[in-house]
């Protein structure tokens, strides 16, 4: 289908109006509502490879890719065939299957720090369960997280900074109690000193430090040299467990995840996205002595009827089996071309832009200063991103509907897709430069 520049998407608009009468905000996850960029969300009808098509028949090059899991692209024929075969055998048993064992063993081979693993149904389940294990193991209650890092919607993670940059957390969302938030301490990403101050201020009270080793949830932000190593040393010195939230980075930045990329070994790891191949999944795992605490081996209770679902396990196995050096090389090459093309398009138009990225993941930030943490991310021109988003959408490019999200490439993206995106970006940058 060819795209046009008509301002309306009639069927999407009508369906969104219906959705708002049954779903809160018309969506089942907030960012989908386009609140950060304006306009009506596109309701997607089908997808294939690197492209999605909405119910109005418009086709786009997709850089959301279901927020990361589709490293092999949409509806890969081999995956669809494997899922069809698995569904014919049964979609859910509430009992163990060999698929769970096989996927667990494969994850351990790729990430040796995960000596034992428990599959769950979402990244939120994974992170909240990992923190529970850490609290049980240390007999401490407080945790450290970083401003701008998102670890799911469990109460303990929905906090913001209080009076100072490094302080006790206060609730971000109504419904989260102050008591729950008070056990979460806030530090600044890429600021090791802010973590050390917390460890000194709360001796023998901190169970765990949880971090996205490469941030994806304030947009892509890479750790400064020695930052992750510093966190590891700090946690070891203060007997704090180090949790890597690799829900996004796991198998995205390489077959060993961010821990393989950095060489830093966490005590516990949280996974998701790719290990479900686009189906709902999460996992947490780590040192054997810690994971032995999880029921039924130990006293830390966590359960899930659909955990280890055979369809999700099938998709995960199919996806992980097809990771290769060639795939990562291809993704890195395309990612570098795209990042350079976006930067060049902005330079030509005189639009301030910083592009952060690694491999197949990137974020263009509309700011003139480097983005190294949440505070610098907040200085971005979100209105300009919204205008850019709309201009790109009109040209057949589907981007994350928020400045503070990552773009994802897949093995299905081609150089032609990227060249089309760069051409659209040049036109869009020129358009938003004039409009402001």
C-alpha positions as CSV (number, residue, x, y, z in Angstrom):
1,X,0.0,0.0,0.0
2,X,1.2,3.5,-0.7
3,X,1.1,6.2,2.0
4,X,-0.4,9.6,1.6
5,X,-0.4,12.8,3.7
6,X,-4.1,13.0,4.4
7,X,-4.5,14.3,8.0
8,X,-7.2,11.8,9.0
9,X,-7.1,8.0,9.7
10,X,-10.9,7.5,9.7
11,X,-11.0,3.9,10.9
12,X,-8.4,4.4,13.6
13,X,-10.2,7.5,14.8
14,X,-13.5,5.7,15.0
15,X,-12.0,2.7,16.7
16,X,-10.2,4.9,19.2
17,X,-13.5,6.6,20.1
18,X,-15.0,3.1,20.7
19,X,-11.9,2.1,22.7
20,X,-12.1,5.1,25.0
21,X,-15.6,3.9,26.0
22,X,-14.3,0.5,27.2
23,X,-10.5,0.8,27.9
24,X,-9.0,3.4,30.3
25,X,-7.6,6.1,27.9
26,X,-8.6,3.8,25.0
27,X,-5.5,1.6,25.4
28,X,-4.0,-1.2,27.4
29,X,-0.6,0.5,28.0
30,X,-0.3,4.3,28.4
31,X,2.4,5.2,25.8
32,X,0.2,3.7,23.0
33,X,-2.3,6.6,23.4
34,X,0.0,9.1,21.6
35,X,-0.5,11.5,24.6
36,X,3.2,12.6,24.4
37,X,3.1,13.3,20.7
38,X,-0.6,14.2,20.0
39,X,-3.0,12.8,17.5
40,X,-4.8,9.5,17.2
41,X,-3.0,6.2,17.7
42,X,-2.9,3.9,14.7
43,X,-4.7,0.6,15.2
44,X,-2.5,-2.1,13.6
45,X,-4.1,-4.8,11.5
46,X,-1.1,-6.8,10.4
47,X,2.6,-6.9,10.2
48,X,5.4,-8.6,8.3
49,X,9.1,-8.3,8.5
50,X,10.0,-4.7,9.2
51,X,6.6,-3.3,8.3
52,X,3.2,-2.8,9.9
53,X,-0.1,-1.9,8.3
54,X,-2.9,0.0,10.1
55,X,-6.6,-0.6,9.7
56,X,-6.8,2.3,7.2
57,X,-4.4,0.4,4.9
58,X,-1.3,2.5,5.5
59,X,2.0,0.7,5.7
60,X,4.9,1.9,7.8
61,X,8.6,1.0,8.4
62,X,8.4,0.0,12.1
63,X,11.0,1.0,14.7
64,X,8.9,0.0,17.7
65,X,9.1,-3.7,16.9
66,X,6.7,-4.5,19.9
67,X,9.2,-2.5,22.1
68,X,12.1,-4.8,21.3
69,X,11.4,-8.5,21.3
70,X,11.1,-8.8,17.5
71,X,14.8,-9.0,16.7
72,X,14.0,-11.3,13.7
73,X,11.1,-9.1,12.5
74,X,7.3,-9.4,12.5
75,X,5.6,-12.8,11.8
76,X,8.8,-14.6,10.8
77,X,7.5,-17.6,8.8
78,X,9.6,-20.1,10.7
79,X,8.3,-18.7,14.0
80,X,4.7,-18.8,12.9
81,X,5.1,-22.4,11.7
82,X,6.7,-23.4,15.1
83,X,3.9,-21.6,17.0
84,X,1.2,-23.3,14.9
85,X,2.7,-26.7,15.7
86,X,2.9,-25.9,19.4
87,X,-0.7,-24.7,19.5
88,X,-1.9,-27.9,18.0
89,X,-0.3,-29.8,20.9
90,X,-2.0,-27.5,23.5
91,X,-1.7,-23.9,24.5
92,X,-1.4,-24.2,28.2
93,X,-1.1,-27.1,30.6
94,X,-0.5,-25.7,34.1
95,X,2.2,-28.4,34.3
96,X,5.9,-28.7,33.4
97,X,7.1,-29.2,29.9
98,X,10.5,-30.0,28.3
99,X,10.4,-26.6,26.6
100,X,11.0,-24.8,29.9
101,X,14.0,-26.9,30.7
102,X,15.5,-26.5,27.2
103,X,15.0,-22.7,27.1
104,X,16.4,-22.3,30.6
105,X,19.5,-24.3,29.6
106,X,19.9,-22.2,26.5
107,X,19.7,-18.9,28.5
108,X,22.3,-20.2,31.0
109,X,24.7,-21.1,28.1
110,X,24.4,-17.5,26.8
111,X,24.5,-15.9,30.3
112,X,26.5,-18.1,32.7
113,X,25.7,-15.8,35.6
114,X,22.2,-17.2,35.5
115,X,22.8,-20.5,37.2
116,X,19.1,-21.0,38.0
117,X,16.2,-19.4,36.3
118,X,12.4,-18.9,36.9
119,X,10.1,-18.1,34.0
120,X,7.3,-15.6,34.6
121,X,4.9,-13.7,32.4
122,X,6.2,-10.2,32.3
123,X,9.2,-8.0,33.1
124,X,7.3,-6.5,36.0
125,X,6.9,-10.0,37.5
126,X,10.6,-10.6,37.0
127,X,11.8,-7.4,38.6
128,X,9.5,-7.5,41.6
129,X,10.4,-11.2,42.2
130,X,14.1,-10.6,42.0
131,X,13.8,-7.8,44.6
132,X,11.8,-10.2,46.9
133,X,14.6,-12.7,46.6
134,X,17.2,-10.1,47.4
135,X,15.4,-9.0,50.5
136,X,15.0,-12.5,51.7
137,X,18.6,-13.3,51.1
138,X,20.0,-10.2,52.8
139,X,17.2,-9.7,55.4
140,X,17.2,-6.1,54.5
141,X,14.3,-4.0,53.1
142,X,15.6,-1.0,51.1
143,X,16.6,-1.0,47.5
144,X,18.4,1.5,45.2
145,X,17.1,2.4,41.8
146,X,18.1,5.1,39.4
147,X,16.0,8.1,38.3
148,X,14.5,7.5,34.9
149,X,15.1,3.8,34.9
150,X,11.8,1.8,34.6
151,X,11.5,-1.6,36.1
152,X,7.8,-2.3,35.7
153,X,4.8,-1.0,37.6
154,X,5.3,-2.7,41.0
155,X,4.7,-0.3,43.8
156,X,8.4,-0.2,44.9
157,X,9.4,1.0,41.4
158,X,6.9,3.8,40.9
159,X,8.8,6.5,42.8
160,X,10.4,9.8,42.1
161,X,13.0,11.9,43.8
162,X,12.1,13.9,46.9
163,X,13.7,17.1,48.0
164,X,17.2,16.2,46.7
165,X,18.7,14.5,43.7
166,X,19.7,11.5,45.8
167,X,17.1,10.9,48.5
168,X,14.2,8.7,49.7
169,X,11.6,8.0,47.1
170,X,8.1,9.4,47.2
171,X,5.2,7.9,45.2
172,X,4.8,8.8,41.6
173,X,1.4,7.2,41.2
174,X,-1.7,7.4,43.3
175,X,-2.3,4.1,44.9
176,X,1.3,3.6,45.9
177,X,1.8,4.1,49.6
178,X,4.4,6.3,51.1
179,X,5.7,3.3,53.1
180,X,6.3,1.3,49.9
181,X,8.0,4.2,48.2
182,X,10.1,5.0,51.3
183,X,12.0,1.8,51.0
184,X,13.2,2.8,47.5
185,X,16.2,5.0,47.4
186,X,16.9,7.2,44.3
187,X,20.3,7.7,42.7
188,X,21.5,9.3,39.5
189,X,22.6,7.1,36.6
190,X,26.3,7.5,35.7
191,X,26.9,9.1,39.1
192,X,28.7,6.5,41.3
193,X,29.0,8.9,44.1
194,X,25.3,9.2,44.5
195,X,25.1,5.5,45.1
196,X,27.9,5.5,47.6
197,X,26.3,8.3,49.6
198,X,23.2,6.1,49.9
199,X,25.2,3.1,51.0
200,X,26.9,5.2,53.7
201,X,23.7,6.8,54.8
202,X,21.8,3.5,55.2
203,X,24.4,0.9,56.4
204,X,23.2,-2.7,56.5
205,X,19.7,-1.6,55.3
206,X,20.0,-1.9,51.5
207,X,19.1,-5.3,50.0
208,X,19.7,-4.6,46.3
209,X,20.7,-2.1,43.7
210,X,18.7,-2.6,40.5
211,X,19.8,-1.0,37.3
212,X,19.3,-1.1,33.5
213,X,23.0,-1.6,32.6
214,X,22.2,0.2,29.3
215,X,19.2,2.4,29.9
216,X,16.3,2.1,27.5
217,X,13.5,3.7,29.4
218,X,14.5,7.3,29.4
219,X,15.6,6.8,25.9
220,X,18.9,5.0,25.3
221,X,21.6,6.1,27.7
222,X,24.9,4.2,27.8
223,X,26.9,3.8,31.1
224,X,30.1,5.9,31.4
225,X,33.4,4.0,31.4
226,X,33.8,2.1,34.7
227,X,30.3,3.0,35.9
228,X,29.0,-0.6,35.9
229,X,32.3,-1.9,37.3
230,X,32.0,0.7,40.0
231,X,28.5,-0.5,40.9
232,X,29.8,-4.0,41.1
233,X,32.6,-3.0,43.5
234,X,30.3,-0.9,45.6
235,X,27.7,-3.6,46.0
236,X,30.3,-6.2,46.9
237,X,31.8,-3.8,49.5
238,X,28.5,-3.1,51.2
239,X,27.0,-6.6,50.8
240,X,24.3,-5.3,48.5
241,X,23.0,-7.6,45.7
242,X,23.4,-6.2,42.2
243,X,20.4,-6.8,39.9
244,X,20.7,-6.2,36.2
245,X,17.3,-5.4,34.6
246,X,18.1,-6.8,31.1
247,X,14.5,-6.9,30.0
248,X,15.5,-4.7,27.0
249,X,19.2,-5.3,26.7
250,X,19.1,-9.1,27.1
251,X,20.1,-10.5,23.7
252,X,19.6,-7.1,22.1
253,X,23.2,-5.8,22.5
254,X,24.7,-9.2,22.0
255,X,24.2,-12.9,22.7
256,X,25.5,-12.4,26.3
257,X,23.4,-9.3,27.0
258,X,24.8,-6.1,28.6
259,X,26.6,-8.3,31.1
260,X,28.5,-10.0,28.4
261,X,29.2,-6.7,26.6
262,X,30.5,-5.1,29.8
263,X,32.1,-8.0,31.5
264,X,30.3,-7.1,34.8
265,X,28.6,-10.0,36.5
266,X,25.4,-9.3,38.5
267,X,24.0,-11.4,41.3
268,X,20.5,-11.5,39.7
269,X,19.3,-10.8,36.2
270,X,15.8,-10.0,34.9
271,X,14.9,-10.9,31.3
272,X,12.0,-10.5,29.0
273,X,11.3,-9.4,25.4
274,X,13.3,-11.6,23.1
275,X,13.1,-14.8,25.2
276,X,9.4,-14.8,24.4
277,X,9.9,-13.9,20.7
278,X,7.0,-11.4,20.9
279,X,4.8,-13.5,23.3
280,X,4.3,-12.5,26.9
281,X,7.2,-13.7,29.0
282,X,9.7,-12.7,31.6
283,X,12.3,-14.4,33.7
284,X,14.6,-13.8,36.7
285,X,17.6,-15.8,37.7
286,X,21.1,-15.7,39.1
287,X,23.4,-17.4,41.6
288,X,22.3,-20.8,42.6
289,X,22.3,-20.0,46.3
290,X,20.0,-17.1,45.8
291,X,17.6,-18.9,43.5
292,X,17.4,-21.9,45.9
293,X,15.3,-19.5,48.1
294,X,12.5,-19.5,45.6
295,X,9.5,-21.9,46.3
296,X,9.3,-24.8,46.2
297,X,13.1,-25.1,46.9
298,X,12.9,-22.4,49.5
299,X,10.5,-20.0,51.4
300,X,10.2,-17.1,48.9
301,X,6.8,-17.6,47.4
302,X,6.2,-16.8,43.7
303,X,3.9,-18.6,41.3
304,X,2.1,-18.2,38.0
305,X,-0.5,-20.3,36.2
306,X,0.8,-19.4,32.8
307,X,4.5,-19.2,33.6
308,X,6.5,-21.3,31.2
309,X,3.6,-21.3,28.8
310,X,4.5,-23.6,25.9
311,X,3.8,-21.0,23.2
312,X,6.1,-18.4,24.8
313,X,8.8,-21.1,25.4
314,X,8.5,-22.2,21.8
315,X,8.9,-18.6,20.6
316,X,11.8,-18.0,22.9
317,X,13.7,-21.1,21.7
318,X,13.1,-20.2,18.1
319,X,14.4,-16.7,18.6
320,X,17.5,-17.6,20.6
321,X,18.5,-20.4,18.3
322,X,18.7,-17.9,15.5
323,X,21.0,-15.3,17.1
324,X,24.3,-15.2,15.4
325,X,27.4,-13.0,15.0
326,X,26.2,-12.3,11.5
327,X,22.9,-11.0,12.7
328,X,24.5,-8.7,15.3
329,X,27.0,-7.5,12.7
330,X,24.1,-6.7,10.3
331,X,22.1,-4.9,13.1
332,X,25.1,-2.9,14.2
333,X,25.9,-1.8,10.6
334,X,22.3,-0.7,10.0
335,X,22.1,1.0,13.4
336,X,25.3,3.0,12.7
337,X,23.9,4.1,9.3
338,X,20.6,5.2,10.8
339,X,22.2,7.1,13.7
340,X,24.6,8.9,11.3
341,X,21.8,9.7,8.9
342,X,19.6,11.1,11.7
343,X,22.4,13.3,13.0
344,X,23.2,14.5,9.5
345,X,19.5,15.3,8.8
346,X,19.4,17.4,11.9
347,X,22.6,19.2,11.2
348,X,21.4,20.1,7.7
349,X,18.2,21.6,9.1
350,X,19.9,23.3,12.1
351,X,18.0,21.2,14.6
352,X,19.8,20.4,17.9
353,X,20.1,16.6,18.1
354,X,22.0,14.0,20.1
355,X,21.8,10.4,19.0
356,X,22.6,7.7,21.6
357,X,22.7,4.2,20.5
358,X,24.4,0.8,20.6
359,X,23.9,-2.0,18.0
360,X,20.3,-2.2,17.1
361,X,18.9,0.2,19.7
362,X,19.0,4.0,19.5
363,X,17.3,7.2,20.6
364,X,17.6,10.6,18.9
365,X,17.3,13.3,21.6
366,X,16.2,16.7,20.6
367,X,18.8,18.6,22.6
368,X,22.2,20.3,22.1
369,X,23.8,18.7,25.2
370,X,24.8,15.1,25.7
371,X,22.3,12.9,27.5
372,X,23.9,10.9,30.2
373,X,21.2,10.6,32.9
374,X,17.5,11.4,33.6
375,X,18.1,15.1,34.3
376,X,19.8,15.7,31.0
377,X,17.1,13.7,29.2
378,X,14.5,16.0,30.7
379,X,16.1,19.0,28.9
380,X,15.0,17.6,25.6
381,X,12.5,19.5,23.4
382,X,9.6,17.1,23.6
383,X,7.3,19.3,21.5
384,X,9.8,19.2,18.7
385,X,10.0,15.4,19.0
386,X,6.2,15.3,18.7
387,X,6.3,17.4,15.5
388,X,9.1,15.1,14.2
389,X,7.0,12.0,15.1
390,X,4.0,13.3,13.1
391,X,6.1,14.3,10.1
392,X,7.7,10.9,10.0
393,X,4.4,9.1,10.4
394,X,3.0,11.0,7.4
395,X,6.0,9.7,5.5
396,X,5.4,6.1,6.4
397,X,7.8,5.7,9.3
398,X,6.4,4.4,12.6
399,X,8.4,5.6,15.6
400,X,8.0,5.3,19.4
401,X,5.3,7.8,20.4
402,X,7.5,9.4,23.0
403,X,10.9,11.2,23.1
404,X,11.9,8.9,26.0
405,X,11.8,5.6,24.3
406,X,14.2,3.4,22.3
407,X,14.0,2.7,18.6
408,X,14.6,-0.9,17.6
409,X,16.0,-2.4,14.4
410,X,15.5,-6.1,13.4
411,X,17.0,-8.6,11.1
412,X,14.1,-7.9,8.8
413,X,15.1,-4.3,8.3
414,X,17.0,-3.7,5.1
415,X,19.4,-0.9,3.9
416,X,16.6,0.3,1.7
417,X,14.3,0.7,4.8
418,X,17.0,2.7,6.6
419,X,17.6,4.8,3.5
420,X,13.9,5.5,3.2
421,X,13.9,6.5,6.9
422,X,16.9,8.9,6.5
423,X,15.3,10.5,3.5
424,X,12.1,11.0,5.5
425,X,14.1,12.4,8.4
426,X,15.7,15.0,6.2
427,X,12.3,16.2,5.0
428,X,10.9,16.0,8.5
429,X,13.8,17.9,10.1
430,X,13.5,20.6,7.5
431,X,9.8,20.8,8.1
432,X,10.0,21.1,11.9
433,X,12.9,23.6,11.6
434,X,10.7,26.0,9.6
435,X,7.7,25.4,11.8
436,X,9.6,26.6,14.9
